[in-house]
Amino acid sequence: MKFKAEIDVMPLDALLDPQGKAVSSSMANVGLPEIDGVRIGRHIRLFIEAESQEIATQKVDEACKKMLSNQIMESYTFSLSQM
């Protein structure tokens, strides 16, 4: 079976996000002063061939831990759907 994973990787809340802070600071300049607390991360989409959804979930989780996120500085979430 083929699955699609949608993965979001974000900096941990306890860490500074200089890119997000810069965007937050610029919101007033574009007429959006009510927007604050911007955090910027990454969105990753991948496809995986696996025998079951459980195996696909394990493989995507392993990919996130080993390559797609830095667990010291980032957290990740993902959803999996069958194609």
Biopython code that builds the backbone (N, CA, C, O; Angstrom):
import numpy as np
from Bio.PDB.StructureBuilder import StructureBuilder

atoms = [
    (1, "MET", "N", (0.837, -1.178, 0.000)),
    (1, "MET", "CA", (0.000, 0.000, 0.000)),
    (1, "MET", "C", (0.883, 1.243, 0.000)),
    (1, "MET", "O", (1.993, 1.241, 0.532)),
    (2, "LYS", "N", (0.372, 2.280, -0.597)),
    (2, "LYS", "CA", (1.111, 3.538, -0.648)),
    (2, "LYS", "C", (0.433, 4.549, 0.268)),
    (2, "LYS", "O", (-0.793, 4.656, 0.303)),
    (3, "PHE", "N", (1.256, 5.288, 1.008)),
    (3, "PHE", "CA", (0.775, 6.289, 1.954)),
    (3, "PHE", "C", (1.441, 7.627, 1.676)),
    (3, "PHE", "O", (2.536, 7.694, 1.116)),
    (4, "LYS", "N", (0.758, 8.689, 2.079)),
    (4, "LYS", "CA", (1.312, 10.038, 2.010)),
    (4, "LYS", "C", (1.424, 10.565, 3.432)),
    (4, "LYS", "O", (0.470, 10.494, 4.207)),
    (5, "ALA", "N", (2.593, 11.092, 3.768)),
    (5, "ALA", "CA", (2.813, 11.694, 5.087)),
    (5, "ALA", "C", (2.970, 13.193, 4.918)),
    (5, "ALA", "O", (3.697, 13.658, 4.040)),
    (6, "GLU", "N", (2.286, 13.943, 5.761)),
    (6, "GLU", "CA", (2.411, 15.400, 5.842)),
    (6, "GLU", "C", (3.039, 15.697, 7.204)),
    (6, "GLU", "O", (2.436, 15.436, 8.245)),
    (7, "ILE", "N", (4.249, 16.242, 7.184)),
    (7, "ILE", "CA", (5.040, 16.426, 8.404)),
    (7, "ILE", "C", (5.266, 17.914, 8.648)),
    (7, "ILE", "O", (5.619, 18.651, 7.728)),
    (8, "ASP", "N", (5.064, 18.353, 9.883)),
    (8, "ASP", "CA", (5.367, 19.723, 10.286)),
    (8, "ASP", "C", (6.468, 19.684, 11.334)),
    (8, "ASP", "O", (6.352, 19.000, 12.350)),
    (9, "VAL", "N", (7.536, 20.426, 11.072)),
    (9, "VAL", "CA", (8.674, 20.526, 11.997)),
    (9, "VAL", "C", (8.738, 21.977, 12.466)),
    (9, "VAL", "O", (8.802, 22.901, 11.655)),
    (10, "MET", "N", (8.720, 22.164, 13.776)),
    (10, "MET", "CA", (8.716, 23.512, 14.360)),
    (10, "MET", "C", (9.797, 23.631, 15.423)),
    (10, "MET", "O", (10.140, 22.645, 16.076)),
    (11, "PRO", "N", (10.342, 24.846, 15.601)),
    (11, "PRO", "CA", (11.287, 25.039, 16.708)),
    (11, "PRO", "C", (10.561, 24.859, 18.045)),
    (11, "PRO", "O", (9.384, 25.197, 18.170)),
    (12, "LEU", "N", (11.257, 24.338, 19.015)),
    (12, "LEU", "CA", (10.655, 24.169, 20.338)),
    (12, "LEU", "C", (10.239, 25.529, 20.887)),
    (12, "LEU", "O", (10.905, 26.535, 20.643)),
    (13, "ASP", "N", (9.135, 25.554, 21.630)),
    (13, "ASP", "CA", (8.614, 26.809, 22.182)),
    (13, "ASP", "C", (9.622, 27.496, 23.097)),
    (13, "ASP", "O", (9.641, 28.724, 23.182)),
    (14, "ALA", "N", (10.451, 26.727, 23.776)),
    (14, "ALA", "CA", (11.400, 27.304, 24.724)),
    (14, "ALA", "C", (12.579, 27.995, 24.033)),
    (14, "ALA", "O", (13.333, 28.727, 24.674)),
    (15, "LEU", "N", (12.735, 27.761, 22.728)),
    (15, "LEU", "CA", (13.870, 28.330, 22.002)),
    (15, "LEU", "C", (13.469, 29.562, 21.213)),
    (15, "LEU", "O", (12.322, 29.704, 20.790)),
    (16, "LEU", "N", (14.430, 30.447, 21.023)),
    (16, "LEU", "CA", (14.195, 31.626, 20.202)),
    (16, "LEU", "C", (13.986, 31.215, 18.746)),
    (16, "LEU", "O", (14.547, 30.223, 18.281)),
    (17, "ASP", "N", (13.179, 31.984, 18.044)),
    (17, "ASP", "CA", (12.941, 31.777, 16.617)),
    (17, "ASP", "C", (13.203, 33.115, 15.933)),
    (17, "ASP", "O", (12.272, 33.894, 15.730)),
    (18, "PRO", "N", (14.466, 33.397, 15.571)),
    (18, "PRO", "CA", (14.800, 34.707, 15.014)),
    (18, "PRO", "C", (14.007, 35.046, 13.749)),
    (18, "PRO", "O", (13.615, 36.195, 13.548)),
    (19, "GLN", "N", (13.776, 34.058, 12.914)),
    (19, "GLN", "CA", (13.011, 34.305, 11.689)),
    (19, "GLN", "C", (11.565, 34.676, 12.032)),
    (19, "GLN", "O", (11.014, 35.621, 11.467)),
    (20, "GLY", "N", (10.965, 33.944, 12.942)),
    (20, "GLY", "CA", (9.607, 34.249, 13.373)),
    (20, "GLY", "C", (9.514, 35.605, 14.050)),
    (20, "GLY", "O", (8.547, 36.340, 13.850)),
    (21, "LYS", "N", (10.527, 35.939, 14.856)),
    (21, "LYS", "CA", (10.537, 37.235, 15.537)),
    (21, "LYS", "C", (10.615, 38.385, 14.532)),
    (21, "LYS", "O", (9.950, 39.408, 14.698)),
    (22, "ALA", "N", (11.428, 38.211, 13.493)),
    (22, "ALA", "CA", (11.547, 39.244, 12.459)),
    (22, "ALA", "C", (10.218, 39.450, 11.739)),
    (22, "ALA", "O", (9.828, 40.583, 11.459)),
    (23, "VAL", "N", (9.528, 38.361, 11.442)),
    (23, "VAL", "CA", (8.228, 38.470, 10.776)),
    (23, "VAL", "C", (7.214, 39.120, 11.711)),
    (23, "VAL", "O", (6.438, 39.974, 11.283)),
    (24, "SER", "N", (7.213, 38.722, 12.990)),
    (24, "SER", "CA", (6.303, 39.332, 13.966)),
    (24, "SER", "C", (6.513, 40.836, 14.038)),
    (24, "SER", "O", (5.554, 41.608, 14.055)),
    (25, "SER", "N", (7.769, 41.242, 14.080)),
    (25, "SER", "CA", (8.090, 42.670, 14.182)),
    (25, "SER", "C", (7.651, 43.442, 12.944)),
    (25, "SER", "O", (7.340, 44.630, 13.033)),
    (26, "SER", "N", (7.623, 42.793, 11.813)),
    (26, "SER", "CA", (7.263, 43.463, 10.556)),
    (26, "SER", "C", (5.763, 43.538, 10.312)),
    (26, "SER", "O", (5.322, 44.263, 9.421)),
    (27, "MET", "N", (4.983, 42.813, 11.075)),
    (27, "MET", "CA", (3.536, 42.795, 10.852)),
    (27, "MET", "C", (2.913, 44.192, 10.962)),
    (27, "MET", "O", (2.036, 44.537, 10.171)),
    (28, "ALA", "N", (3.353, 44.986, 11.920)),
    (28, "ALA", "CA", (2.818, 46.345, 12.074)),
    (28, "ALA", "C", (3.117, 47.189, 10.841)),
    (28, "ALA", "O", (2.318, 48.049, 10.469)),
    (29, "ASN", "N", (4.249, 46.952, 10.213)),
    (29, "ASN", "CA", (4.645, 47.716, 9.023)),
    (29, "ASN", "C", (3.746, 47.441, 7.820)),
    (29, "ASN", "O", (3.656, 48.267, 6.911)),
    (30, "VAL", "N", (3.086, 46.293, 7.809)),
    (30, "VAL", "CA", (2.202, 45.963, 6.685)),
    (30, "VAL", "C", (0.726, 46.081, 7.088)),
    (30, "VAL", "O", (-0.159, 45.547, 6.418)),
    (31, "GLY", "N", (0.482, 46.789, 8.192)),
    (31, "GLY", "CA", (-0.891, 47.052, 8.615)),
    (31, "GLY", "C", (-1.558, 45.932, 9.384)),
    (31, "GLY", "O", (-2.786, 45.862, 9.436)),
    (32, "LEU", "N", (-0.760, 45.048, 9.989)),
    (32, "LEU", "CA", (-1.319, 43.934, 10.756)),
    (32, "LEU", "C", (-0.742, 43.895, 12.176)),
    (32, "LEU", "O", (-0.142, 42.893, 12.565)),
    (33, "PRO", "N", (-0.917, 44.970, 12.954)),
    (33, "PRO", "CA", (-0.301, 45.020, 14.288)),
    (33, "PRO", "C", (-0.898, 44.011, 15.272)),
    (33, "PRO", "O", (-0.291, 43.723, 16.303)),
    (34, "GLU", "N", (-2.078, 43.472, 14.963)),
    (34, "GLU", "CA", (-2.710, 42.513, 15.878)),
    (34, "GLU", "C", (-2.087, 41.116, 15.788)),
    (34, "GLU", "O", (-2.385, 40.261, 16.622)),
    (35, "ILE", "N", (-1.238, 40.871, 14.801)),
    (35, "ILE", "CA", (-0.581, 39.564, 14.668)),
    (35, "ILE", "C", (0.734, 39.590, 15.427)),
    (35, "ILE", "O", (1.544, 40.501, 15.258)),
    (36, "ASP", "N", (0.938, 38.573, 16.273)),
    (36, "ASP", "CA", (2.116, 38.498, 17.127)),
    (36, "ASP", "C", (2.476, 37.031, 17.340)),
    (36, "ASP", "O", (1.659, 36.146, 17.084)),
    (37, "GLY", "N", (3.657, 36.781, 17.793)),
    (37, "GLY", "CA", (4.062, 35.423, 18.173)),
    (37, "GLY", "C", (4.233, 34.479, 16.994)),
    (37, "GLY", "O", (3.922, 33.293, 17.104)),
    (38, "VAL", "N", (4.718, 34.978, 15.882)),
    (38, "VAL", "CA", (4.917, 34.140, 14.696)),
    (38, "VAL", "C", (6.068, 33.168, 14.940)),
    (38, "VAL", "O", (7.125, 33.566, 15.431)),
    (39, "ARG", "N", (5.869, 31.913, 14.606)),
    (39, "ARG", "CA", (6.910, 30.885, 14.656)),
    (39, "ARG", "C", (7.000, 30.287, 13.253)),
    (39, "ARG", "O", (5.976, 30.010, 12.629)),
    (40, "ILE", "N", (8.193, 30.094, 12.769)),
    (40, "ILE", "CA", (8.377, 29.596, 11.409)),
    (40, "ILE", "C", (9.078, 28.243, 11.456)),
    (40, "ILE", "O", (10.108, 28.079, 12.111)),
    (41, "GLY", "N", (8.500, 27.284, 10.751)),
    (41, "GLY", "CA", (9.053, 25.940, 10.688)),
    (41, "GLY", "C", (9.081, 25.438, 9.255)),
    (41, "GLY", "O", (9.159, 26.221, 8.308)),
    (42, "ARG", "N", (9.015, 24.114, 9.110)),
    (42, "ARG", "CA", (9.062, 23.481, 7.790)),
    (42, "ARG", "C", (7.893, 22.522, 7.633)),
    (42, "ARG", "O", (7.413, 21.926, 8.598)),
    (43, "HIS", "N", (7.453, 22.394, 6.395)),
    (43, "HIS", "CA", (6.432, 21.397, 6.065)),
    (43, "HIS", "C", (7.058, 20.439, 5.059)),
    (43, "HIS", "O", (7.632, 20.869, 4.059)),
    (44, "ILE", "N", (6.946, 19.147, 5.325)),
    (44, "ILE", "CA", (7.544, 18.122, 4.474)),
    (44, "ILE", "C", (6.449, 17.143, 4.064)),
    (44, "ILE", "O", (5.659, 16.704, 4.899)),
    (45, "ARG", "N", (6.404, 16.807, 2.796)),
    (45, "ARG", "CA", (5.476, 15.790, 2.294)),
    (45, "ARG", "C", (6.324, 14.666, 1.706)),
    (45, "ARG", "O", (7.268, 14.909, 0.954)),
    (46, "LEU", "N", (5.971, 13.436, 2.063)),
    (46, "LEU", "CA", (6.673, 12.302, 1.474)),
    (46, "LEU", "C", (5.695, 11.166, 1.235)),
    (46, "LEU", "O", (4.609, 11.119, 1.812)),
    (47, "PHE", "N", (6.105, 10.263, 0.378)),
    (47, "PHE", "CA", (5.303, 9.087, 0.050)),
    (47, "PHE", "C", (6.073, 7.859, 0.479)),
    (47, "PHE", "O", (7.296, 7.798, 0.357)),
    (48, "ILE", "N", (5.338, 6.878, 0.985)),
    (48, "ILE", "CA", (5.983, 5.673, 1.502)),
    (48, "ILE", "C", (5.165, 4.444, 1.104)),
    (48, "ILE", "O", (3.935, 4.447, 1.155)),
    (49, "GLU", "N", (5.869, 3.422, 0.716)),
    (49, "GLU", "CA", (5.257, 2.130, 0.399)),
    (49, "GLU", "C", (5.447, 1.248, 1.624)),
    (49, "GLU", "O", (6.573, 1.037, 2.074)),
    (50, "ALA", "N", (4.344, 0.731, 2.165)),
    (50, "ALA", "CA", (4.416, -0.114, 3.368)),
    (50, "ALA", "C", (3.270, -1.110, 3.358)),
    (50, "ALA", "O", (2.254, -0.896, 2.697)),
    (51, "GLU", "N", (3.440, -2.200, 4.096)),
    (51, "GLU", "CA", (2.422, -3.258, 4.150)),
    (51, "GLU", "C", (1.184, -2.848, 4.925)),
    (51, "GLU", "O", (0.092, -3.356, 4.669)),
    (52, "SER", "N", (1.348, -1.924, 5.881)),
    (52, "SER", "CA", (0.210, -1.492, 6.697)),
    (52, "SER", "C", (0.419, -0.055, 7.151)),
    (52, "SER", "O", (1.515, 0.494, 7.036)),
    (53, "GLN", "N", (-0.645, 0.546, 7.668)),
    (53, "GLN", "CA", (-0.547, 1.908, 8.178)),
    (53, "GLN", "C", (0.351, 1.951, 9.408)),
    (53, "GLN", "O", (1.071, 2.929, 9.615)),
    (54, "GLU", "N", (0.318, 0.923, 10.211)),
    (54, "GLU", "CA", (1.157, 0.868, 11.416)),
    (54, "GLU", "C", (2.643, 0.883, 11.045)),
    (54, "GLU", "O", (3.428, 1.601, 11.664)),
    (55, "ILE", "N", (3.027, 0.099, 10.044)),
    (55, "ILE", "CA", (4.422, 0.067, 9.607)),
    (55, "ILE", "C", (4.808, 1.409, 8.987)),
    (55, "ILE", "O", (5.904, 1.911, 9.235)),
    (56, "ALA", "N", (3.918, 1.993, 8.182)),
    (56, "ALA", "CA", (4.188, 3.301, 7.576)),
    (56, "ALA", "C", (4.395, 4.354, 8.659)),
    (56, "ALA", "O", (5.299, 5.184, 8.558)),
    (57, "THR", "N", (3.560, 4.321, 9.694)),
    (57, "THR", "CA", (3.683, 5.266, 10.808)),
    (57, "THR", "C", (5.038, 5.121, 11.493)),
    (57, "THR", "O", (5.696, 6.115, 11.798)),
    (58, "GLN", "N", (5.448, 3.884, 11.730)),
    (58, "GLN", "CA", (6.746, 3.642, 12.371)),
    (58, "GLN", "C", (7.891, 4.171, 11.511)),
    (58, "GLN", "O", (8.829, 4.778, 12.028)),
    (59, "LYS", "N", (7.817, 3.944, 10.210)),
    (59, "LYS", "CA", (8.891, 4.378, 9.304)),
    (59, "LYS", "C", (8.963, 5.902, 9.207)),
    (59, "LYS", "O", (10.055, 6.468, 9.198)),
    (60, "VAL", "N", (7.815, 6.565, 9.137)),
    (60, "VAL", "CA", (7.808, 8.030, 9.074)),
    (60, "VAL", "C", (8.343, 8.605, 10.386)),
    (60, "VAL", "O", (9.122, 9.558, 10.372)),
    (61, "ASP", "N", (7.934, 8.038, 11.503)),
    (61, "ASP", "CA", (8.432, 8.492, 12.804)),
    (61, "ASP", "C", (9.951, 8.329, 12.883)),
    (61, "ASP", "O", (10.651, 9.212, 13.379)),
    (62, "GLU", "N", (10.447, 7.214, 12.401)),
    (62, "GLU", "CA", (11.892, 6.961, 12.391)),
    (62, "GLU", "C", (12.612, 7.974, 11.497)),
    (62, "GLU", "O", (13.673, 8.476, 11.867)),
    (63, "ALA", "N", (12.048, 8.278, 10.327)),
    (63, "ALA", "CA", (12.649, 9.266, 9.423)),
    (63, "ALA", "C", (12.699, 10.639, 10.085)),
    (63, "ALA", "O", (13.684, 11.366, 9.950)),
    (64, "CYS", "N", (11.635, 10.988, 10.798)),
    (64, "CYS", "CA", (11.603, 12.281, 11.495)),
    (64, "CYS", "C", (12.683, 12.352, 12.562)),
    (64, "CYS", "O", (13.376, 13.361, 12.690)),
    (65, "LYS", "N", (12.823, 11.282, 13.323)),
    (65, "LYS", "CA", (13.802, 11.264, 14.411)),
    (65, "LYS", "C", (15.236, 11.240, 13.900)),
    (65, "LYS", "O", (16.112, 11.879, 14.482)),
    (66, "LYS", "N", (15.483, 10.504, 12.809)),
    (66, "LYS", "CA", (16.853, 10.315, 12.328)),
    (66, "LYS", "C", (17.332, 11.389, 11.363)),
    (66, "LYS", "O", (18.527, 11.682, 11.312)),
    (67, "MET", "N", (16.405, 11.991, 10.585)),
    (67, "MET", "CA", (16.877, 12.877, 9.541)),
    (67, "MET", "C", (16.103, 14.188, 9.388)),
    (67, "MET", "O", (16.707, 15.223, 9.106)),
    (68, "LEU", "N", (14.810, 14.164, 9.564)),
    (68, "LEU", "CA", (13.992, 15.318, 9.204)),
    (68, "LEU", "C", (13.877, 16.375, 10.289)),
    (68, "LEU", "O", (13.481, 17.505, 10.004)),
    (69, "SER", "N", (14.216, 16.033, 11.531)),
    (69, "SER", "CA", (14.153, 17.028, 12.607)),
    (69, "SER", "C", (15.351, 16.865, 13.533)),
    (69, "SER", "O", (15.936, 15.788, 13.651)),
    (70, "ASN", "N", (15.689, 17.956, 14.173)),
    (70, "ASN", "CA", (16.725, 17.956, 15.202)),
    (70, "ASN", "C", (15.981, 17.973, 16.532)),
    (70, "ASN", "O", (15.482, 19.017, 16.951)),
    (71, "GLN", "N", (15.906, 16.836, 17.191)),
    (71, "GLN", "CA", (15.062, 16.716, 18.380)),
    (71, "GLN", "C", (15.533, 17.556, 19.559)),
    (71, "GLN", "O", (14.783, 17.739, 20.518)),
    (72, "ILE", "N", (16.740, 18.064, 19.512)),
    (72, "ILE", "CA", (17.223, 18.953, 20.568)),
    (72, "ILE", "C", (16.567, 20.320, 20.436)),
    (72, "ILE", "O", (16.309, 20.994, 21.434)),
    (73, "MET", "N", (16.294, 20.731, 19.178)),
    (73, "MET", "CA", (15.794, 22.082, 18.930)),
    (73, "MET", "C", (14.392, 22.130, 18.314)),
    (73, "MET", "O", (13.779, 23.196, 18.260)),
    (74, "GLU", "N", (13.887, 20.998, 17.855)),
    (74, "GLU", "CA", (12.621, 21.002, 17.111)),
    (74, "GLU", "C", (11.684, 19.899, 17.578)),
    (74, "GLU", "O", (12.106, 18.885, 18.133)),
    (75, "SER", "N", (10.410, 20.129, 17.336)),
    (75, "SER", "CA", (9.403, 19.096, 17.533)),
    (75, "SER", "C", (8.762, 18.823, 16.174)),
    (75, "SER", "O", (8.880, 19.631, 15.253)),
    (76, "TYR", "N", (8.092, 17.696, 16.055)),
    (76, "TYR", "CA", (7.429, 17.380, 14.799)),
    (76, "TYR", "C", (6.095, 16.695, 15.060)),
    (76, "TYR", "O", (5.901, 16.037, 16.082)),
    (77, "THR", "N", (5.196, 16.864, 14.124)),
    (77, "THR", "CA", (3.932, 16.149, 14.090)),
    (77, "THR", "C", (3.723, 15.701, 12.665)),
    (77, "THR", "O", (4.251, 16.309, 11.734)),
    (78, "PHE", "N", (2.952, 14.634, 12.482)),
    (78, "PHE", "CA", (2.641, 14.222, 11.120)),
    (78, "PHE", "C", (1.304, 13.517, 11.058)),
    (78, "PHE", "O", (0.802, 12.966, 12.037)),
    (79, "SER", "N", (0.748, 13.562, 9.843)),
    (79, "SER", "CA", (-0.463, 12.802, 9.565)),
    (79, "SER", "C", (-0.161, 11.884, 8.384)),
    (79, "SER", "O", (0.673, 12.196, 7.535)),
    (80, "LEU", "N", (-0.839, 10.774, 8.347)),
    (80, "LEU", "CA", (-0.606, 9.769, 7.329)),
    (80, "LEU", "C", (-1.931, 9.418, 6.675)),
    (80, "LEU", "O", (-2.919, 9.174, 7.367)),
    (81, "SER", "N", (-1.962, 9.390, 5.353)),
    (81, "SER", "CA", (-3.184, 8.994, 4.660)),
    (81, "SER", "C", (-2.838, 7.979, 3.565)),
    (81, "SER", "O", (-1.775, 8.035, 2.946)),
    (82, "GLN", "N", (-3.753, 7.073, 3.356)),
    (82, "GLN", "CA", (-3.541, 6.046, 2.331)),
    (82, "GLN", "C", (-3.868, 6.628, 0.960)),
    (82, "GLN", "O", (-4.838, 7.368, 0.799)),
    (83, "MET", "N", (-3.053, 6.284, -0.008)),
    (83, "MET", "CA", (-3.262, 6.786, -1.372)),
    (83, "MET", "C", (-4.187, 5.868, -2.156)),
    (83, "MET", "O", (-4.475, 6.133, -3.323)),
]
sb = StructureBuilder()
sb.init_structure("model")
sb.init_model(0)
sb.init_chain("A")
sb.init_seg("    ")
for serial, (resi, resn, name, xyz) in enumerate(atoms, 1):
    if name == "N":
        sb.init_residue(resn, " ", resi, " ")
    sb.init_atom(name, np.array(xyz, "f"), 0.0, 1.0, " ", f" {name:<3s}", serial, name[0])
structure = sb.get_structure()
